[in-house]
């Protein structure tokens, strides 16, 4: 099997109907599916983790629309390569619904000048850009290019979709069909995949290749998979499969207040050449999500770290990263801010657009004043302690507690203050 095209490549779907997952984008009636069916495809950026079908989707779009398809990888392509593709597109005289598709893999690795070189062609419609990225395009794609593209988020495969891929591989692949394969247990295959379809199929291929000479029947169990797939955890590849495992362990070590483990995983990323801005950005998110009001200075510290590593870079910025990691790992923890916005957004989705109380509404016109907009509003600074007991929430959710202080000294002080101000209203 090793001499053949890899299993993941052999099973790459050719049409949208064969494309598993991302139903929110390409299912019947979904937004991207409608754009493809109409032939009016804008330039787009596909954002999602590895192995969720970004490249495959781009190829299917090109085949469906019957357009020329050019692929560039941001790792080994430069401005010259971009210009060559654009010049070819200009000479082809295909515009509008027939213009070529330029697919750029890992577009987040393009420099500002490389991204700038795309602007004119995208704006004029000389090419339709499809960019693929595993990083948040808001941070990694220049605003001028981002404003000319629609961003679509691709999700990791669900367990059911991964099981569907395994089943389909055994039934459809010409090589695997020749073998008597039974997947008795699939938990290890799915766990090792991490939601990455390519990794799942590669793992299956390795396991089958190891077992096929040990008998006519191949029975796959969790133990056999674990025995065969010996992951080298000492290795870190920022473009490969370890990337998400290491950053996950890094975040969880800081959340668990273990500075030793956190610095260890930091070192793994630094030694692997991980972008320091990526590390700093994750710490910036962590400072609010997992520390928050237990130590508000953590956000300031993490932001200063991000600014510093952006200016300094390697090798010296590893000291700044280390200082910040240790500070965050040893800080008191609270996810109260995280929970507050998550719970409140869910409440908003459930309750819809509730009416804002009249006394809180702005009244810039005479008519609005006649309708009692702003009437009886009490200006807090006109009262002792800069506080007056009045209603701020819509009537339907009056008294609803949406922020629950965490059990740490700073938030206990906040809770005491809220109890003093609001008495029993919010249950503080």
Phi, psi and omega in degrees: 000335185292337181279348182274169170302139181306148183305316182300325179285322180295328183263008181300122183295150183255341182228163178296329180291334178271349186282118182269138178083180181058036179301332180293343180252318188238009173290169180305125179083357180286160191300313182287325178299317179297320179295319180293314181298326181279344183080359181262070184269122175281170170294138186225158172237126179261116185247123178180167181293169180298150171074022179255004173101025181293310180295317180300315181297319179298318180293320178296318179301314180298315180295318181296317183274354180055049179248153172302144186231120179243134181244130171233143174253131182295343181288320185235020178240149180233191181300322180301316180295320179298314182296323179298316179296317181296319179297320177298319181296319180295321180288332182290340179059029173262123179225170177069239185279358181244006184291155181295155174259127176254112179260123178244111179280140181056050183299339179294343180273353175290138176287172179300318181294324178293319178292323177301325183292346179271339193304308184300316182293323179291318182293321181281345183083017177297321174227156168259119182275133166237109178259144177241135181211146173263355182251156180301114183297339178299331180263328192255348179247132183299147188299324181297321179284321181298323181291343180263004183232151169269134179258127178240132182264125176259136184262157173298153179294142174283167178301318181296321180291322177294321176296322178296321178295317179298312180299316180294324180297316182291325184275328190257328185292131185298326180281316182291331179297335181286343184257154177266091185252132174231121176269098182285322177224137182240002186300317182292320177302314183289320180296316181293336180288329182061028181083008182261113184296318180298317180295322179299311183291324176296319178296316178302317182296319178296315181297312180298318179299327180282333185261344192290340179264007183256016180148162182292329183255133178252115179246118184261124177237167179300318182296318179297319179298314182294325179292324184279317183271094178262098182285135178273093186286349179280350184261139177231126179234112186294344178255002187246205191282338182285341186310307185284331177293316183291316181294327177295314179295324179298310180296315183293329177291319176294317179299325180276008177060039177247093182294332181293311179294321182298316179292325177300310181291329173300313181298322178301317180289318180297314179297329179278358178080023179300144178300119182299333178293325177297314180297313182296323180295319179294325177290327178297316177296315181302322185299330176267320185291322188244348178244308173051231186283352175293332176203084184302338180293340180301322179295319178297316181297314182294322179293320177297323178297314180300314180297320184291314182291333176294324181278326190262309182073183178286152005270342190293334186291350178295333178290318179295317177299315181298315179301315183291319178301313182295319179299314182291320182295327183266000177284153171297152187246146174201134175249025183296321179294318178300311181295323182299312182287324178296312181294322183288323176296322176296319178299318180297319179295325182282324187260346178074203184273085178289149182291132175288133179308139184304321185290346178265353184279149177284145183230072182282346182240162179298319180299317180296322178294321178295334178272010176074019173297129178079358182291136178069013173291135181252120184283114189304324184288351178274000184241157181300134180075009180056039180213141172218137182285107176215166183273132178244336180274156173303152186304321185294337180238025178304133178083001181289124179273116182249339174248118177252110181302143177284168182268070176219160187306315183295318182281337172294324176294321177298317180298318179298319180293317180296321179295321179294320183283313191258001180054238185265000189303313184256005177075020179283000000 
